Amino acid sequence: MRIAFFEDRRAADFFPLTLLRPVFELVCGECCLRERLLSQVPTSGWGAWIRDYLVEAYQEEHPTARLNDAGWLRQEPTLLINGRWLCNGQTLQEFDSGSAGYVGEMLACVLVRPEESPLLEGSDWLAGLERIAASRQPVSVPGTILVNPWDLVLHNAQQLREDFEARRPAPLDVTSRPQLGLIGSADSVEIDETSEIEPFVTIDARRGPVSIAANTVIQSFTRIEGPCHIGAGTQVFRAHIREGTTIGPVCRVGGEVEASILHGYVNKYHEGFVGHSYICPWVNLGALTTNSDLRNDYGTVRLPMQGELVDTGARKIGCFIGDHTKTGLGCLINTGSILGTMCMVLPSGSLLPKCVPSFAMFSGGNLSPGLPLERSFAAARMMMERRGCEFTAAQQRLLEQVFDMTAGEREREMARAVARKERRAFGIAG
């Protein structure tokens, strides 16, 4: 089977999380959709249909992928999969290739035949895909289509359970970890043999499984509650990791984390709370940075999206932070906040604004243009080198394009910040 992932018209609804990556690279459960399906389904090749500006950097990261290549589809039938669909390999293997799979009214998957490949040429390829799907018998398929960024957080605990069950690892040999305090069944715990677990670490697997990948270090006095996954090469320092949390590879984590997704390469070394949030790679959260994930009146949380406050319908939603953003010592992040890509955020002694646009700075209580790009790129290069990664020319060009794309957002939010300050000066609420 050949498979290809596609982004539909809703990918931008996940900004800033998808500013630098396709939507199917967002983590929910132990990994992203691409990793899940490529590990569970035997394939003879894979490709993707993504936004044009992402192609260069994504191809550099995944050189074997065929991107936006209708000619590749002429070679043999290929199953196209919506990048927002939470599903597993068994669902694909049971799918009737003569049908079009839907979750509700949203297209989840459809097999494209070689003679249909011309319909996916050009800029209107998505309309062509919809025409192909319309020619098939519609069938309902299991799983969830993600609609909003908070869906990743709200579905994470259940997806962690499903990912663990799909792999069905052997039960933990408790005799191999005599220093570990285990609450619950060893059947629900997986610890790679290369991981270092220091004495006085507690794992509570009563409410869900816990998996700890290769070459991790879990320091003494850490408590980990399932369902939870800790990725390869991550170090956890005297932390309380509460249920529903995914910590991706090569993170540094201390303090308290609840029901959150740290995508990977996140530095949260110090004390502070992160709850019901999604944190992108190369974010550094300064000591005591804390977010709120619950309103004092227990009402549903509203999140700023494309300039408007949207009611999430959920009572616990924290923050969503884009790549390469840095927070200073003691920053306080409001309930339902978005911090964009490559922001510089410094404490003001009060809650931060609910929206800090990409490449902006919040300092001294004021929202302003961020650091010059050269300084931001130098900081990114240094941080990545410290983790053995390269800040490539393609990644820099991608960030330069995103800087231009988000100019209108910065102008809008800075104008709003000035207006709010003027209203406060005259004692006007709002």
Order of alpha helices (4+ residues) and beta strands (2+ residues): beta-beta-beta-alpha-beta-alpha-beta-alpha-beta-beta-alpha-beta-beta-alpha-beta-beta-alpha-alpha-beta-beta-beta-beta-beta-beta-beta-beta-beta-beta-beta-beta-beta-beta-beta-beta-beta-beta-beta-beta-beta-beta-beta-beta-beta-beta-beta-alpha-alpha-alpha
